[in-house]
Amino acid sequence: MNPPSAVELEVRRIRELVQERRFAEALGAVDALLVAAPENRDVLYQRALSQRLLGDIPAALATLAGLEQLHPRFSRLYQERGHCYVALKQAPQAIDAFLRGVHINPALPASWSMLEALFRMTRQAENAADAAAHVATLRSLPPEVVTATALFSDGELAESENLIRAFLLEHGHHVEAMRLLARIGIERDVLDDAQLLLEAVLDLTPDYRAARFDYAQVLIKRHMHQAAREQTEKLLADDPSNRNYRTLHALTCVGLGLHERAIELYRGLLSGSTQPADLHLSIAHSLKTMGHREEAIAEYRAAAAARSGYGDAYWSLANLKTYQFEDGELQQMRAAESAASTSVVDRYHLCFALGKALEDRLQYEKSFEYYARGNALKRAESHYRPEVLELNTRLQIEVCTPGLFARNQDSGVRAPDPIFIVGLPRSGSTLIEQILASHSAVEGTHELAVLPRIVADLKGREPELDNPRYPAVLARMSPADYRRLGEQYLTDTAVYRTGKARFIDKMPNNFRHVALIHLMLPNAKIIDARREPLACCFGNLKQLFAQGQEFAYSVEDIARYYRTYLELMRHWDAVLPGRVLRVRHEDVVNDLEGNVRRLLDYCELEFEPACVEFYKTERSVRTASSEQVRQPIYREGLEQWRHYEPWLGPLREALGNALTRYRD
């Protein structure tokens, strides 16, 4: 653990001054510290606290207003605001402030106690009883659990985890502590640990709905949608009117591709909703996936109208790729993007939307500025480390040798069902998927997370970034192990199929796992969708992904990723010759029928004219190219990146010899 910084040490000293009731001295120390840390959350909080305790309520409220601009999810600022309004004898404002605090952080005993008193004073008996119940619940819990929950709610994950782990070591199984540790795991994206913890909690307390709700959320995050749906059905059986349960149930339907049912559920939630914008957005996403473009546009517009500056709604319109923004919408986006009150998340969504809007208006220089700004904002909040992927590539090359494949030549499941389409996003993979899914024997699913989940299990818990278990573990596994994994893959993907002989798994990042695919499923087909590097990389830099693909938000990162992709695919060609079919996007555009026949021959499928007329096929498409693949091919799309060529020098330089090597 890192030693405390000078600012942290001074904040500790200021807290001690407040505890000793030396408020003026504490305020002086805070003001001096603000010179070095003007936006520090704890410093500003101590300033407001000291100002209130000195009786300067207006100054305290002003400090809290500034703190809210910087840290709107900090629960204790609302608790402190509530105390200020109590001092001013303004009960309604105090109630509102305390409620905002406990909404973020339910483990605020002082806020619940004040709410109980305020509700009784204002003769709100039912609300007072509810607040009293929360006070009683918090008093019944060990202080360590309450404190750790408060720390977690305010985003102090490391402190919360240290405290709750120490408590569990001393006290053993405690369902609230175990659930909290699972929630910390969810925030840290350690989902397998969170799943195990919540399963243990539910074994001990099967009727604990909050834990079951958390469990369903974990299953959704792990793309285990059928299992998640079973959990939401149990929750709804107990409380069918619960809006959170209904919303989560709709999300499981989306994950299973049941979009008509999801839309029905979301529309049912609109009545009485206090946050209709998110519901309109979810409805629109499902309509877009189903190909109902005009209805989707109406819902995206409804989402934008329901919440001012809703970046995701505007970006979703832009992400249709075929939508043209009106002048009024462009003005609204520009105003929201430049507003000081706009959140970072809304801002980068708006930047990408403005980049696309101005690209459509041929204002390429200004468009590029917005794309660059959006990427910078998105990259700043990312923890992506290109070195991790590059190490994985080197290890794949070392481990996955001809000897490995020779030793396991009888491994895996021989079923020919899966067709994997791999490569980079924005490489033409959705077009290939649409062509193949237009065949009567082929099921188009979506970017399935089943193989990445198998890889995550092989990596194990708490993987060492510098000495990972995967891919080294591949050399220690037996043919029977690979057969088991192949069976697991086919079992877990069955829920996405409707009975056709073949199905497509279009998760692009699976190019890193070609060896595992071959060993698990030796008769599966693997197609490498490849696109000219400048077009592909800039296409990624223009794209704001819903999740993952963290390599796509800087010139250096995307260039390194593309070069690593070429290096690994060249290795697969060497050790598994002929195993992967390479399909260049430019070739498909220039000779559609010839490449359709080539694809079908590789997949051992009879030629069907529908594959050439792929744009007539009605099916759900989830990716950013969903609208584009519902139109005939047009060659102009190949050269769109050239409009930005004056600003792509750094990308060209970073790609280096990949500009020619991609043709190998």
N, C-alpha and C positions, 0 to 999 in steps of 0.2 A: 504494500500500500504506500502511495506517495505521501511524504510528509506534508503537513498543512502549509499553505502559502502564507505570506506576510499579511495579506488581506484577511484570510480566514482566522489567523491568530488575533488580529485586531478586532474582528467581529466578536470573537469569544470574549475578549476583554470588555467590549462595549456591553455585551449581554450581562456580564458580571456587574458592571456599573448600574445597569437598570435594576437588576435584582437587589442591589444595595440601595436603591432609590436615589441614586446620584444622577438625576435625570438631566440636569443642565450640563454636567460634565460629559455624560454620554452623548448628548446632542453635539457638543463641541467636537468630540472625537469623531463622530459620524461625519460632520461637515468637512473635517480635515481629510477623512478617508475618501470622501466622494471625489476629491481632486484626482486621485489615482484610479478609482473604480466608480465612475459616474453612473454606470448602468447595472451595477451589481445588485442582485435581487435582495440579498440579506442586508446589505448596507442601507438600501432605501427603506426596507421594512423597519429596521431599527430606528431610522430617522423619523418615520411616521409615528412609531410607538413612543419615542421620546417626546415628540411634539405634543401628542395627545396627553401624555402623563404630566406635561408642563402646562396643560390647559389651553394650548394654542390649536384648537380644533380646525379652524380654516386652513392653517398651514399643514396639518396632518392630512386632511382630505386632499389638498393639492398634491402632496407627496404621493399619496396613494393613487391618484389619477395618473401621475407619471409612471408609477410602478405598474399599473394595469396595462398601459401602452406597451411596456417592455415585456412583461411577464403575465399575460392574462389568465394563465392556468395555475397561478399561485394562490392556493385556497386561503392562506392566512391573511392575505391583503384584504379579502372580503370580510373576514372575521374582524380585523382591525377597523375596517370601515363601519361595520355594525356597531362596534364599541363607540366610535365617534358619534354616530347618530343617536345612540342611547344617551350620550353626554348632552346632546342638543335636544333631547326629549322628542325626537322625531321617530315614533314607533314604526310607521309603515316603511320608511326608508331603512331603518335598522333591520326589520324582518327580511326585506328584500336582500340586503347585503349578507346577512347570516345564511339565508337559504342558498344564495349563490356559492358561498363557501362550502356548505355541506354537500351541495350537488357535486362539486369537484372532489371533495374529501369528506367522506362520511364519518371519519374518525376525528372529529373536532368536538370534544366534550363541552368546551366552553361555549361554542356556538349553539349546540343543542340545548344546553341549560338556559342560555339567554332566550332562545326561541320559545322554550316552554314558558318562561316568565312573561315574555311579550305576548304570546298567544293568550295566556290567561288574562293579562291586563286588557287586551282588546276583545275579550269574550269569544275567542275562537276555541271552544272546548275540544272539538275533535282534533284540530291541529296541535293543541297543547298536549293531548294524550299521546299523539304520535311522537312528538318531540320527547316526551317523558319516557316513552318506550325505547327510543334511541339512547337516551341517557342511561337507562337501566342496562341496556345491552352492553354499552361501552364499559360500565362499571363491573359487569360480570366477566369481562375479558381480562386476561393478564395485561399489566401495563406495557410490557414489552411488545405485545401484539398490537395494541392500540397505537403506540408510538411508531412502530414499523409500518403500520398501515397508513398513518399520516405522512410519513416520509415517502412512501411509495406514491401516494396520491399527488404529492407535490413534485414528483419526478426525481427524487433523491434515491435512485435505485440501489446504488452501492451501499449506502448507509442502511437502507431498509433490509437488504439481503444479508448483510453482516449480522445485524441485530436478530433477524428471524432465524437464521441458521444456528446462531449460538443458543437461542431459546429452544429450538427443536433438539439440539444435541443434549441439552440438559433435561428437557421435559418429555422427550419422545413424541409419540403421535398426538397431535393437537390439530383438529380439523381446520380451525381458522388459520393457524400458522401454516399448515400445509397448503391451504388454498392460496394464501398470500404469496408463498414461495412459488407456486404455480403461476400466479399472475405476473410475478417478476420475470419468470421464465418466458411468458408470452411476450412481455415488453422487450426482452432481450433476444427474442426469436429462437429460444432454446425449446422448441415445441415438443420434442419427444419427452424431455424431462417433465414439462408441464402436463402432458397427457398422462404420464404414469402417476404423477402426484394426484391429479384430479380423479383418476380411476381409484386410487387408494382412498381418497376422501369419500367417494360415492359408495365404496364397499363398506365403509364405516357408518355413513349416514346417507342411505339411499334417497331420503326425502329432502335433501338439501338442494333446493331449486337453484340457488345462486351458483353453487358449484357445478350443477348440471348445465347451467347456461354457459359458464366459463368453458366447460368441457366441450360443448357443442361448438363454441367459437374456435377452440383449438383444432377440432376435427376439420372445420371448414378451412382454417389456415393451412392445414396439412393436406387439403384437397381430398379428404375422406368424406365426400358429400353424402353418400348413402348412410354411413354411420351417424353423421351429424343430423341427418333428417330423422333418424330413429329417435335421437335425443330430443329434438324439438317437438316431435309428436308426443313424447312422454310429458314434456313441459306443458304443451297445449291441452293435454288430457286433464291436467290438474287446474289449469287457469286459461281457458280458451280465449278470454278477452284481453290478455296481457299483450300490449303492443310490442314490447321488446321480443317476446317469444314469436309473435306473428312475423315480425320483420326478419328475425333470424331464420325462421322456417322458409320464408320467401327466398332468402339467400341460398339455402340448400337446394331449392328448386332450380335456381339459376345455375348452380354448380353442376346439376344433373342434366342441364339442357332443357328443362321443363319450363320454357319461357312463357307460354300462354298461362300456365298456372301461376307463375311468379307475378305476371302482370295483374292477374285477377287479385292476388293477395295484396300487392302494393296499392292497387286502386281502392281496395277495401280499407286500407290504412289512411288514405288521404282525408277521409272525413274526420274532423276533429284534430287533425295533426297540427302541432305547433311548429313543426319544421318540414313543411311540404316540399321544399326545394330538393332535399335529398331523395324523397320518394319519386318526384317527377324525373329526377336524373336516373334512378334505377329503372323506372318504367321505360324511359327512352333508350337505355342501353339494351334492354331486352328486345324492344321493337327494332332497333338497329340490327341486332344479331339476326333477327328473323327476316330482315330485308324490307321492313315497312318504313321506308325512308321518310315520307312526308309526316306520318304520325310521330316518328321519332323526333323530327325537327320541332314539331309543335310542343312535345314534352320537354325538349331541351330549352326551348324559349320560355316555357312555363317555369322551369327551374331557375333560369336567369331572372325572371320577373319576381319570383318569390323571395330571392335574397340578393340584395344589391352587391355587385362585385363578385359574384359567385364564379370564380375562375374556372372551375371544372365544367360548368355548363357551357361556357364560351369555348373552352378547348374541345369539348366533346362535339360541338357544332363544327369546329375547324377540322376535327379528326375524321369527320365524314369524308374529307378530301374533295368532295364535290359541292360543298355548300359555299355560297357567296354571301358574305356579310353585307348588310345594308349600312348606309352612312351613319344612321343613328346608333346602330349597334357598335360600329367602330368608335364613335365618340364616347359611348358608355365604357367600352373596354379601356380606352386610353385614359379616361378620367379615373377609373378604378385602379388601374395599374400605377398611376402616379400619386394616388392618395396616400398620405402618411399612415392612415389607419388600416390599410390593406395588409392582411397577413402575408407571410412569406409564401405559404402554399398557394393562396389565391394569386399572388403576384406572378409566380413562375408559370402557373397555368395561363394567366392572361398574356404573359410574354410569348409563350408558344402560339397561342391563338392569334395574337397580333402579327407574329411572324408569318403565319399562314395567310391571314387576311391581306397583308400588304404584298405578299408574294403573288396572290391572285390579282392584285391591282398593278402588278409589274413594278412595284417600288422596291427593288431588290436590295438596295443599300440599307434602307431603313428596316426592311424585313430581316436582313442579316443581323442588324443591331439587336432586334428583339430576340431572335433565336439565341444569339450569344449571351444576352442578359439572362434569359431563362435557363440556359445551361449552367451559367455561373452560379445562379441561385440554387439550382438543384444539386450541383456538384458540392456546394458548400455544406449541405446537410447530409452528404453521403459518407459512409465509412468504407467505400470500395478501395481495395488494395490490389493493383494489377500484379504485384509480385506473387500473390497467392495463386492466381491462375497460371502464371508463368512457371512457378514451381511444379504445379500439378501437371503441366504439359511435359516438363522435363522428366518427371517421374513416370508418366504414362509411357514415354519413349523408352525409358530404362526397363520398365517392368513388362510391357506388352511386346514381347519378342516372338519370333517364329517358334521358339521352343515352348513358350507358354501355350500357344495355340495347338502345337503338335501334341503336347501332353493331355490336352483337353479336347481332342478331336471328336470324341463321342459325347460331349457334354451337352447340357441344355435340353430344351423341349423343341421338337422338330416341327411344330405347327408353323405354317406359312402365313398366318393371319396378319401380323403387323406389317405396316409399311411406315418406316420412320423417315421423316423429312427433316434434315438437320442443316445447320449453317448459321448465318447471322440473321437477325431481324432485318426487314426491309431489303431482302435479297431476292424476292420473287417466290418465296416459299408458299404464300397463300394462293398464288396463281397455280402452282403445281398441285397443291391440295385440291383446288377447285376442279382442275382438269381430271384428276383421278377420282374425286368424289362424284363426278358426273357419270362414272361407269356404274352399270347396274349391280356389279358384284362388290363395290367398294363403299364402305361407310366413312363419311367424313366426320370426325369427332371434333377435337380442338387441341390446344397445347396441353396435353395431359401431364400431370405432375407425378405420375406413378413411378417412372424411372428415377427422377430426382429424389423421390422419397426412398427408394431402394438404396440409392447411393448414399443418402444421409444416414441410413441405418448401417451401411458398411463402414462409414467414417467413424461411427461410434459417438458417444457423448464426450463433450469437452475435447474436441479434436485439437491436436497441436498443429498450429499453422505452419511451423517450420519443419515438422516431422509427422506428416499426416498418415493415418492408418490406411487410407485409400489414396492411390491405387495399389500400394504394396500388398494389401490383403488379397488381391487377385491371384498372386503367385502361390498363396497358401491354401486356396480353395480347391475342392475336388469336383469332378464332373457331377456328382450327386448334388453338391451345393449349387452349382449353376442350374441344374434341373429344377431344384426347389425354387430358385429365384425366377426362372422362366414361368413356372406354374403360378407363382405369386403374381407376376406381372399380368398374365392372362386372366387370372381370377379378379384382380383389382380393376382391370379395364373393362370387364364384362358389363358393368353397369352403364357404360357409355355406348353400348352397341345395341342394335335392333335386329340382328339376325343375319346380316350380310356376311359373306365368306371372308372378306378382308376389311381391315380398318386402318385408318391413318392416325399416327401420333406425330403431331407437328411441333413438338417442343424444340426450338432451334438449338438451344444450348446442349442438346444431346450429342452434338458432334464430339464432345469431350469424352463420351462413353461408348464409342463405337466398339471397342474391345469387349466391354461388358455385354453389349447388345449381342455381339457375335457369339459369345460364350453361353449366354442365356437362351438365345433364340437364333440358332444357326441358319434357319431358313427364312428369317425375316428379311425384308428388303430395306435397304438404306439408301436414301437419295440425298446428295449434297447439293443444295440450292446455292448457287454462287453468282455474285454480281460484281461488276467492275468496281474496284475499291473506292474510288472517289465518289461514285454515285451511291454506293452502299453506305459508306461511312457518313457522308453528308446527310443521306436519308435518315440515318440514326440520330444525327445531331439535330435534325428538325423534329424528331419524334419525342413526345413525352409519354413514357410508358406507364401503364396503370400500376405496375409493380415490377420489381426486379430490373434486369438489364442496366445495372448501375454503371457499367463501363461506357454508356452512351452519352455522357454529359460533359466530355471535354475532348478536344482534338487529340491530345496525347493519349488519353485512355482508349478511345475508339481505334486509333491507329495501332496501338500496341495489341489490342484485342484481335484486330484483323490479322496482324502479322502472326500472332500466336495460333490463330485458327488455321492459317495456311501451313504453318509448321506441323501442326498435329495431323491435318488431313494428308499431308505428304507422307507422314509416317504410316498412317493407315493404308495408303496406297502401296507402300513398300512391303509391309508385313502381311497384309490381307489383299493381295492383288486381285482386282476385279470385283471385290466385295461391295464397293460403294459406287453408285452411278452418279457421275457429276453432271449437273444440268446448269448451264449458264443462262442467266435471265435474258441476255442479249440474243442468244441463239433461239430461245423460245419465241421472242418477239419477232425475229426476222424470218423464222420458218416454223410456224405453229404446228402444222400438221405433221411435218417430219419429226419434230420433237415429241409430239403426242404419241406417235407410233413407237418412237424409241423408248419412252416411258412405259408404255403398255407392254412392249416386248420384254423389257427388263423385269416387270412385275408379273410376267407370264399371264397376261390378260388379253383376251380377244379385242381387236379394234372395234370401237363403237363411235359413230359420228357425234354422239352427244358430248364426247370428251373435247371435240374441236369447238362445239357450240356451248362451251362451259358456262357462259354468261347467262344462259337460259335456265340453268339448274337452280331450283329453289331449295335452299338449305340454310341452316344457321351458320354464320361466319362471325367469329368473335374478334378477329385481329383488325389492325388499323386499315388493312386493305379491303375490308368487307364490301364497301361500295364499289371500289375499283374492279374487283373480280366479277361484279354483276354487269360489266360493260365489256364490249369487244376490245381486243388489244389495240392500243394506238402507240406508234413508234415514238411520238414526241416525248413520251415519258422517259425514254432512255437518256435524253440530253437535258432534262430540266436542271440538273445540277450546274450546268455551264453558265446559267444566269448569275451564279454566285462565284464564278471562277476568280474574279479580282480579289476575293477575300479568302481564297482557299489555299494560298501559298503555304501556310504553316501545316495544313493537313497533308498536302502533297509531299512536303519535306519529311513529315513524321512517318508517312507510309513507306518512303524509300523504295527499295526494289520490289515491294509488294505490288507496285503499279504494273509491273510486267510479270512477276512471278505467279500472279493469280491465274494465269493461263496454263500453267504447268499441268 
